[in-house]
Amino acid sequence: MKSVAVLPGDGIGPEVTSAALDVVDKLGLPLDLRYGEIGWECWRQEGTPVPERTWKLLEETDTCLLGAITSKPLREAEAELPDGLRGTGLTFVSPVIQLRQRLSLYANIRPVTDLVNGRFDFTVIRENTEGLYAGFDFHGLDDALWNVVRDHPNAQASGAGSTSVTLRLQTEFGMDRLLRYGFAYARSHGYSRLTLVDKPNVLRHSSNHLRQRLELIEGEYPGIDTEILNVDAVALWMVRRPERFGVLVAENMFGDILSDLGAGVMGGLGLAPSGNIGDNGSYFEPVHGSAPGMAGRNRANPMAMVLTVAQLLDHLELPVPGDELRAAVRSVTARRTTVTYDMGGTSGTREVAQAMADELDTAQNRAGTGEDVVDRLARLDTASISDALDSLGIGGVLAGIAPQVPGSRAAGRAFTVTYQPLDDCEKGFRNAANYLDDVPEGSFVVIDNAGSTTCTNWGSLLTSVAQRRGVRGTALHGSARDIAEIRAAGYPLFSTSATMVSGKNRVELAATGRNVVIGGVTVRPDDIVVADDNGALVVPAGHAVEVADRAERVERTEGSINEAVAAGSRLDEARRRFGYAEPWDDGTNSDV
C-alpha cells in the first residue's frame, strides 16, 4: 500500500483531480489517498497557503498529487486577507515554491510525447532550486553589486538606484545532482542521448563550469551520448525535429521555457504532466494553471491530470498501471470524438474522464479473455492494419522491407538492433550478432543497417538460433543471405535485399533497445511488428488495441460487402450501405 497526499488546490484543480481519480479507480490500485488543503482559500482564511497540517500530511505520505494553485501579486494577495491579518507583515509565497524549497525538490520532470502519431517521446528535466530563479533579484543596488555593473554604459546612465540585477546561481552541488539524475533517468527510461541545454557562447564562465561538471560525470554512465546545445537552437529543433531528443537537462529558467514549449509541441497544456523530485520527497501536478474563470464549468481537460497520475505511479514503482492510463489517454486523443474545447472538441471534463475509464474497462475485458493484442494483430491482414493506421494518421509501413519467404506471416514485439560500419583499419570479427542470445521469446527482431546492400546481417545460422529461441520473425533494413535455407526452414524473414557478402568484418553492433527509423517510420522497442506477403509494418504499442479494433472492423466491413455482392447487390450500393468510406468506424452501419 502506497500513501498519496491529494491536494486538489484552487480553480479547476478540484474538478480535474476528482475526474482523474475516478478514472484511476478503475485500476483498483493499492493506494491510500489522503486529502489535504493548500492554496488560495487557505491564504484568505488563515494567512498561509500551506497550513502546518498540510506539511504534516506531506511528511506522513509517500508522495503528493497536486491539483492547481492560484497566485496573485503582493498587493492583491494582502487585500484578500481577513481584517485581523491584513497589515501584519504576512507575505504570500507561492505554495509551489514553498514545496520545492522545503522538500528540496531539485528536478522538475516534464515528459513530452506525441500521443497521436508516436513520432517523438522525450523528457525535459529542469533544475528547480537555483539558476536565474534562485531569488537573487535586486532593484536599487548596494555598493557590492554596483561595483560589479557600474562600468556598463546603461548602468552609468541610470545610476545605482535605478538599476536592477538578477544573479544566476549555479553550484557544483546543484549541478552534479541534477546531471546524475538526468543520466539515471535516461538509463532507466531507455534513452540513449542526454542533451545539456545552456547558452555557452554568451554565458561563458557559468556555462563552462556546467560543461566541466558534465564531462566529469558522463564517464559514470557509459552508453549514453551527450551534447551541449544553445537553448535557442533547442527551441527551434523541438518544434522542427522533436524526435531527435531523448533527455534534455537545463537550468531553472531555460528549463521552464523549454518545458512549456514542449507542452505546446505535444498539443497544449491540457496534455502536459509534470513531477518534482528530490532525494527525500516528491509531488506531481499537471502543468496547466488553476484557471479560476473556468472553475465549475465542466470545461477543463482532465487528460494532463491523468497523465500526471501515470507519472506518479511510475515513481511509486507501479509502471504497468501507469502505462495503462497513458494508453487510455492515447486512445481517446487519437479518436478525437470525446475531447475538450482546447483540443477542438465540445465534450466536458466528466465526459472525457468517462471515455478514458471506458478505455480501461475495454482493455481489462480483453485481458480477462487471455487474448493478447499481438495475437489479434497476427490474425489480421497487413492491408487492413495499414488502413487502421492511416485512419489514425500514423505511418507504419516499413518501406523497402520485402518478404524473402513467400507465404510466411508473423507478429511480435520489436527487439531493435542497430549496426554501424567498421573503418578499414578496424576490420576484424566483432561477434556482432551475439545479441541474439538476449532476445526474449516471442520477439520480432528489427535490424537497422541503413539499408546496406554491401554486406549481410542475417543468414541460416542466425535463423536456426532464432527458431530455437522462439523468435517470431526478422525485419532487416539491410541484406540477408542463405535465402534458400531460410525458405526451407519456413522462417519469416523480411529484408531490403539479399546478397552473399559477409558482414563479419564490415559492421559492428552499435546498440540494442534503441529506437530505429526505417523509411521515415520509427520502430520503438516493444512496438508490434506485423508482416506477411504484403511486407512489414509497425504498430506503436500505445495504439495497438485501437489499431486492432479498427482493422477488425475493416475486415468485417469488407466481408459484409462481399457477401452483399454475392447475394446480388451492386458493389457501389454495398459499399455505401456498409460505410466503406470509413470502415474502421463501424462495419455494420446502414445508409450513412
C-alpha positions in Angstrom: 0.0 0.0 0.0 1.4 3.4 -1.1 0.1 6.6 0.6 -0.6 9.7 -1.5 -1.4 13.2 -0.2 -4.0 14.6 -2.5 -4.1 18.4 -2.5 -6.8 19.5 -5.1 -5.9 23.2 -4.7 -7.8 26.0 -6.4 -9.8 26.9 -9.5 -10.1 23.9 -11.8 -7.8 21.9 -9.6 -10.6 20.1 -7.6 -12.6 19.1 -10.6 -9.7 17.7 -12.7 -8.4 15.9 -9.7 -11.7 14.3 -9.0 -12.3 13.3 -12.6 -8.8 11.8 -12.9 -9.1 9.8 -9.7 -12.4 8.4 -10.9 -10.5 7.1 -13.9 -7.8 5.7 -11.7 -10.4 3.9 -9.5 -10.9 1.5 -12.4 -7.4 0.1 -11.8 -8.0 -1.0 -8.2 -4.6 0.1 -7.1 -3.0 -0.3 -3.6 -3.2 3.4 -2.9 -4.1 5.2 0.3 -5.4 8.6 -0.8 -5.3 11.1 2.0 -6.8 14.5 1.2 -5.5 17.9 2.4 -5.8 21.6 1.8 -3.5 24.0 0.0 -3.8 27.2 -1.9 -5.6 30.5 -2.2 -8.5 29.7 0.2 -6.0 28.7 2.9 -4.3 32.1 2.4 -7.5 34.0 2.5 -8.7 32.3 5.7 -5.5 31.6 7.6 -2.8 33.8 6.2 -0.8 30.9 4.8 -1.3 29.0 1.6 0.3 25.9 3.1 -1.0 25.2 6.6 1.0 23.2 9.1 -1.5 20.4 8.9 -0.6 20.0 5.2 3.1 19.9 5.9 2.4 17.2 8.5 0.4 15.3 5.8 3.3 15.5 3.4 5.7 14.1 6.0 3.4 11.1 6.6 2.8 10.1 2.9 5.0 8.6 0.2 4.2 11.3 -2.4 1.8 14.1 -3.3 -0.7 14.7 -6.1 -1.3 18.5 -6.5 -4.2 19.9 -8.5 -3.6 23.6 -9.4 -2.7 26.7 -7.4 -3.8 30.3 -7.7 -1.3 33.0 -7.1 -1.7 36.8 -7.2 0.6 39.8 -6.9 1.6 41.1 -3.5 -1.0 43.9 -3.2 -3.9 41.8 -4.3 -2.9 39.0 -2.1 -2.8 41.2 1.0 -6.1 42.8 0.1 -7.8 39.4 0.3 -6.6 38.6 3.8 -9.1 38.7 6.7 -9.2 42.1 8.5 -7.3 40.7 11.5 -4.4 39.5 9.4 -4.1 42.5 7.0 -1.1 44.7 7.7 0.6 42.2 10.0 3.6 41.6 7.7 2.3 38.4 6.2 3.7 37.8 2.6 2.2 35.4 0.1 4.8 32.9 -1.1 3.7 30.5 -3.9 2.9 27.1 -2.4 4.8 25.6 -5.4 7.9 27.4 -4.4 7.5 26.5 -0.8 7.1 22.8 -1.6 10.2 22.8 -3.9 12.4 24.7 -1.4 11.3 23.0 1.9 11.3 19.5 0.4 14.4 20.2 -1.7 12.7 19.0 -4.9 15.5 19.9 -7.3 14.4 18.1 -10.5 11.3 19.1 -12.5 10.4 16.2 -14.9 8.3 17.1 -17.9 7.6 14.3 -20.4 6.8 15.4 -24.0 5.1 12.8 -26.0 3.3 12.6 -29.4 0.1 11.0 -28.1 -1.4 10.5 -31.6 1.4 9.5 -34.0 4.1 8.4 -31.7 6.6 10.5 -33.6 8.5 11.8 -30.6 9.0 10.9 -26.9 11.5 13.0 -24.9 11.7 14.5 -21.4 12.8 17.9 -20.2 14.4 17.9 -16.8 14.6 21.3 -15.3 16.7 22.3 -12.3 14.3 23.7 -9.6 16.3 25.3 -6.9 18.9 27.7 -8.4 19.8 29.4 -11.7 18.1 32.7 -12.5 15.1 31.7 -10.3 17.2 31.4 -7.2 15.7 34.6 -5.8 18.8 36.9 -6.1 16.8 39.6 -7.8 17.7 43.2 -6.8 16.5 46.7 -7.7 18.4 49.6 -6.3 22.0 48.3 -5.8 24.2 48.4 -2.9 27.9 49.1 -3.3 28.9 45.5 -3.8 26.5 44.9 -6.7 27.1 48.4 -8.1 30.8 47.8 -8.3 30.0 44.7 -10.5 27.9 46.6 -13.1 28.9 50.2 -12.8 31.1 50.2 -16.0 28.1 49.2 -18.2 27.1 52.3 -20.1 23.4 51.8 -19.4 24.1 51.5 -15.6 26.2 54.7 -15.8 23.3 56.5 -17.4 20.8 55.2 -14.8 22.7 55.2 -11.5 22.6 52.6 -8.7 19.2 53.5 -7.5 17.6 52.9 -10.9 19.4 49.7 -11.9 18.2 46.1 -11.4 20.4 43.0 -11.2 19.4 39.3 -11.2 22.1 36.7 -10.4 22.3 33.3 -11.9 23.3 30.9 -9.2 24.9 27.6 -10.3 26.7 25.4 -7.7 28.6 22.2 -8.1 26.2 20.6 -5.6 23.2 21.6 -7.6 24.6 20.8 -11.0 26.0 17.5 -10.0 22.8 16.1 -8.5 20.8 17.3 -11.5 23.2 15.8 -14.0 23.3 12.5 -12.2 19.5 12.4 -12.0 19.3 13.1 -15.7 21.7 10.3 -16.6 19.9 7.9 -14.3 16.5 8.9 -15.8 17.9 8.4 -19.3 19.2 4.9 -18.4 16.1 3.8 -16.7 13.8 5.0 -19.4 15.7 3.7 -22.4 17.1 7.0 -23.8 20.5 6.9 -25.4 21.1 10.7 -25.6 21.3 13.4 -22.9 21.3 17.0 -24.2 22.6 19.7 -21.8 20.8 22.9 -22.7 22.5 26.2 -21.9 24.0 29.3 -23.6 27.7 28.7 -23.6 28.5 31.2 -26.3 27.2 34.1 -24.1 27.3 32.9 -20.5 30.8 31.7 -21.0 32.1 31.2 -17.4 29.0 29.7 -15.8 28.3 27.6 -18.8 31.9 26.4 -18.9 31.6 25.4 -15.2 28.5 23.4 -16.1 30.3 21.8 -19.1 33.2 20.7 -16.8 30.7 19.0 -14.4 29.1 17.2 -17.4 32.5 16.0 -18.7 33.3 14.7 -15.2 30.1 12.9 -14.6 29.3 11.4 -18.1 32.0 8.8 -17.6 29.9 7.2 -14.9 27.2 6.5 -17.4 28.6 4.6 -20.5 26.3 4.1 -23.4 24.6 7.4 -23.1 25.7 10.0 -25.6 25.9 13.7 -24.6 25.8 17.0 -26.3 25.7 20.7 -25.3 23.4 22.9 -27.3 22.3 26.5 -27.1 18.8 27.0 -25.7 17.6 28.9 -28.8 18.7 26.2 -31.1 17.0 23.6 -28.9 13.8 25.6 -29.0 13.9 25.6 -32.9 14.6 21.8 -33.1 12.0 21.0 -30.5 9.5 22.4 -33.0 11.0 21.1 -36.2 12.6 17.8 -35.2 11.5 16.8 -31.7 12.2 13.2 -32.4 16.0 13.9 -32.2 15.8 14.4 -28.4 15.9 11.9 -25.5 16.6 13.7 -22.2 17.1 17.4 -22.1 18.7 18.9 -18.9 18.6 22.6 -18.3 19.0 25.2 -15.6 15.9 26.7 -14.0 14.8 29.5 -16.4 15.8 27.7 -19.6 14.1 24.5 -18.4 11.0 26.5 -17.5 10.7 27.9 -21.0 11.5 24.7 -22.9 9.1 22.6 -20.8 6.2 24.9 -21.7 7.3 24.9 -25.3 7.3 21.1 -25.0 3.7 21.2 -23.9 2.8 23.2 -27.0 4.6 20.7 -29.2 2.6 17.8 -27.8 -0.7 19.6 -28.1 -1.2 22.1 -25.3 -1.1 22.4 -21.5 -4.2 20.2 -21.3 -1.9 17.2 -22.1 1.2 18.1 -20.1 2.1 16.3 -16.8 5.0 17.1 -14.5 6.8 15.7 -11.5 9.0 17.4 -8.9 11.6 15.1 -7.4 14.1 15.3 -4.6 16.2 12.9 -2.6 13.5 12.6 0.1 10.3 14.0 -1.3 8.2 14.5 -4.4 5.0 15.9 -5.8 3.2 15.6 -9.1 1.0 18.2 -10.8 -0.5 19.0 -14.3 1.3 21.9 -15.9 -1.8 24.0 -16.5 -2.8 26.7 -14.1 -5.8 27.0 -11.9 -7.9 28.9 -14.5 -10.3 30.3 -11.9 -12.6 31.8 -14.6 -13.2 28.2 -15.8 -13.8 26.6 -12.4 -17.1 24.7 -12.1 -18.0 24.9 -15.8 -17.1 21.3 -16.7 -14.8 22.5 -19.5 -11.3 21.7 -18.2 -9.2 19.0 -19.8 -8.6 16.1 -17.3 -6.0 14.4 -19.5 -3.0 16.2 -18.1 -4.0 15.1 -14.6 -4.5 11.5 -15.7 -1.0 11.6 -17.3 0.3 13.2 -14.1 -1.1 10.3 -12.1 0.6 7.9 -14.5 3.9 9.6 -13.9 3.2 9.4 -10.1 2.6 5.7 -10.5 5.9 5.3 -12.3 7.6 7.0 -9.3 5.8 4.6 -6.9 7.2 1.7 -8.9 3.8 0.9 -10.4 4.7 1.4 -14.1 2.2 -1.1 -15.6 -0.9 0.7 -14.4 0.8 4.0 -15.4 1.2 2.7 -19.0 -2.5 1.6 -18.9 -3.5 5.2 -18.1 -1.3 6.6 -20.8 -2.8 4.1 -23.3 -6.3 5.2 -22.4 -5.3 8.8 -22.9 -3.8 8.0 -26.3 -6.8 6.1 -27.5 -9.2 8.9 -26.6 -6.9 11.5 -28.0 -6.4 9.7 -31.3 -10.2 9.1 -31.7 -11.0 12.8 -31.2 -14.7 12.1 -30.7 -14.6 12.9 -26.9 -12.2 15.7 -26.2 -12.5 19.2 -24.6 -12.5 22.6 -26.3 -8.7 23.0 -26.2 -8.4 20.0 -28.5 -11.1 21.1 -30.9 -13.9 19.2 -29.2 -17.1 20.0 -27.3 -17.0 17.4 -24.6 -16.9 18.2 -20.9 -14.5 17.3 -18.2 -16.6 14.4 -16.9 -17.3 13.1 -20.4 -13.6 12.9 -21.3 -12.9 11.2 -18.0 -15.6 8.6 -18.6 -14.2 8.0 -22.1 -10.8 7.2 -20.6 -12.5 5.0 -17.9 -14.3 3.1 -20.7 -11.0 2.5 -22.4 -9.6 1.0 -19.3 -12.7 -1.2 -19.0 -12.3 -2.4 -22.6 -8.6 -3.2 -22.1 -9.3 -5.1 -18.9 -12.1 -7.1 -20.5 -9.7 -8.1 -23.3 -7.1 -9.0 -20.7 -9.7 -11.2 -19.0 -10.2 -13.3 -22.1 -6.5 -14.0 -22.1 -6.1 -12.7 -25.7 -3.0 -10.7 -26.3 -3.1 -7.8 -28.8 -0.2 -9.4 -30.6 -2.2 -12.5 -31.3 -5.1 -10.3 -32.5 -2.9 -8.4 -34.9 -1.3 -11.7 -36.1 -4.6 -12.9 -37.5 -5.2 -9.7 -39.5 -4.0 -8.9 -43.0 -1.4 -6.2 -43.1 -3.5 -4.2 -45.6 -6.3 -4.0 -43.0 -3.8 -2.9 -40.3 -2.4 -0.3 -42.7 -5.9 1.1 -43.2 -6.4 1.3 -39.5 -3.1 3.1 -39.0 -4.0 5.5 -41.8 -7.3 6.3 -40.1 -5.3 7.4 -37.1 -2.8 9.4 -39.1 0.0 7.0 -38.2 2.6 5.9 -40.8 3.6 2.3 -40.1 4.8 0.7 -43.3 8.5 -0.2 -43.3 9.2 0.9 -46.8 11.5 -1.3 -48.8 11.3 -4.3 -46.5 10.1 -7.2 -48.6 9.3 -10.8 -47.8 12.0 -13.3 -48.6 9.9 -16.4 -47.6 6.6 -16.4 -49.6 3.5 -17.3 -47.6 5.0 -16.5 -44.2 3.1 -14.4 -41.6 4.4 -13.2 -38.3 3.8 -10.7 -35.5 5.7 -9.9 -32.4 7.1 -7.3 -30.1 10.0 -5.4 -31.6 13.5 -6.1 -30.4 15.6 -3.4 -32.1 19.2 -3.8 -33.2 21.4 -1.1 -34.8 24.6 -1.8 -36.7 27.4 0.6 -37.7 30.1 0.2 -40.4 33.7 -0.5 -39.5 36.5 1.6 -40.9 39.1 -0.3 -43.0 41.6 0.0 -40.2 39.3 -1.7 -37.8 38.4 -4.8 -39.7 38.0 -7.9 -37.6 35.4 -10.3 -36.3 33.2 -8.4 -33.7 30.7 -11.1 -32.7 28.1 -8.6 -34.0 25.2 -11.0 -33.8 25.7 -12.3 -30.3 22.7 -10.1 -29.2 20.5 -13.0 -30.3 21.2 -14.8 -27.0 19.3 -12.0 -25.2 16.2 -11.7 -27.4 13.1 -12.7 -25.4 10.8 -15.4 -26.7 8.0 -14.1 -28.9 10.0 -11.1 -30.1 10.3 -9.8 -33.7 13.9 -8.7 -34.4 14.1 -5.4 -36.2 17.7 -4.7 -37.6 18.8 -1.4 -38.9 21.9 -1.4 -41.1 20.9 1.7 -43.0 19.6 -0.4 -45.9 23.0 -1.5 -46.9 23.4 -3.9 -49.8 27.2 -4.3 -49.4 27.1 -6.9 -46.7 24.7 -9.2 -44.8 23.3 -9.1 -41.3 21.3 -12.3 -41.3 21.7 -15.9 -42.6 21.0 -19.5 -42.0 22.9 -19.8 -38.7 21.0 -16.9 -37.1 17.8 -18.4 -38.4 18.4 -21.7 -36.6 19.2 -19.9 -33.4 16.2 -17.6 -33.7 13.9 -20.5 -34.2 15.2 -22.3 -31.1 14.9 -19.1 -29.1 11.2 -18.7 -30.1 11.8 -15.5 -32.1 8.8 -14.9 -34.4 10.5 -13.2 -37.3 13.1 -10.7 -38.6 12.7 -7.4 -40.4 16.1 -6.3 -41.8 16.8 -2.8 -43.1 19.8 -4.3 -44.9 20.7 -7.6 -46.7 20.4 -11.2 -45.9 22.0 -14.4 -47.4 21.3 -18.1 -47.4 17.8 -17.4 -48.7 17.2 -21.0 -49.9 18.0 -22.4 -46.4 15.8 -19.8 -44.7 12.9 -20.6 -47.0 13.4 -24.3 -46.4 13.2 -23.6 -42.6 10.0 -21.6 -43.2 11.3 -18.7 -41.1 9.6 -15.3 -41.6 12.3 -13.1 -42.9 11.7 -9.7 -44.4 14.6 -7.6 -45.7 15.7 -4.8 -48.0 17.7 -7.2 -50.3 19.8 -10.3 -50.5 23.5 -10.7 -51.1 26.2 -13.2 -50.4 28.8 -10.8 -48.9 29.6 -11.4 -45.2 29.1 -8.7 -42.7 31.5 -10.3 -40.2 34.3 -7.8 -40.8 32.3 -4.9 -42.2 29.9 -3.9 -39.4 29.8 -4.0 -35.6 26.9 -3.9 -33.2 26.1 -0.3 -32.3 23.2 -0.9 -29.8 20.1 -2.9 -29.0 16.9 -1.5 -27.5 17.1 1.9 -29.2 14.6 3.5 -31.5 15.3 2.8 -35.2 14.0 4.7 -38.2 13.2 2.9 -41.4 11.8 4.8 -44.3 10.7 7.6 -42.0 8.9 5.3 -39.6 10.1 4.9 -36.1 10.2 1.5 -34.5 10.5 1.5 -30.7 11.3 -1.4 -28.5 8.0 -3.3 -27.7 6.1 -1.8 -30.6 4.4 -4.6 -32.6 5.7 -5.7 -36.0 3.3 -7.5 -38.3 4.5 -8.9 -41.6 3.1 -11.0 -44.4 3.4 -11.2 -48.2 2.5 -7.5 -48.4 5.6 -6.5 -46.5 6.1 -5.4 -42.9 4.7 -2.6 -40.8 4.9 -1.5 -37.2 2.1 -0.7 -34.8 3.0 1.7 -31.9 2.5 -0.1 -28.7 0.3 2.7 -27.3 -2.1 2.4 -30.2 -2.1 -1.4 -30.6 -5.5 -2.1 -29.2 -7.2 0.7 -31.1 -5.4 -0.4 -34.3 -6.6 -4.0 -33.8 -10.1 -2.8 -33.2 -10.2 -0.7 -36.3 -8.5 -3.4 -38.5 -11.0 -6.0 -37.4 -13.8 -3.6 -38.3 -12.2 -3.1 -41.7 -12.2 -6.8 -42.4 -15.8 -7.2 -41.1 -16.9 -4.4 -43.4 -15.2 -5.9 -46.4 -16.7 -9.3 -45.6 -20.2 -7.8 -45.4 -19.7 -6.0 -48.7 -18.5 -9.2 -50.4 -21.5 -11.2 -49.0 -23.9 -8.5 -50.2 -22.4 -8.6 -53.7 -22.6 -12.4 -53.8 -26.3 -12.1 -52.9 -26.9 -9.8 -55.9 -26.2 -6.2 -54.7 -24.3 -3.7 -56.8 -20.8 -3.0 -55.5 -21.5 0.7 -55.1 -24.7 0.1 -53.2 -23.0 -2.4 -50.9 -20.1 -0.1 -50.2 -22.5 2.8 -49.4 -24.6 0.6 -47.2 -21.8 -0.7 -45.1 -19.8 2.5 -44.8 -16.8 1.6 -46.9 -15.5 5.1 -46.9 -14.6 4.8 -43.2 -14.9 1.1 -42.5 -12.9 1.4 -39.3 -15.6 3.4 -37.6 -18.4 0.8 -37.8 -18.6 -2.1 -40.2 -22.4 -2.6 -39.8 -23.7 0.9 -40.5 -26.7 1.1 -42.7 -27.0 4.0 -45.2 -25.0 6.9 -44.0 
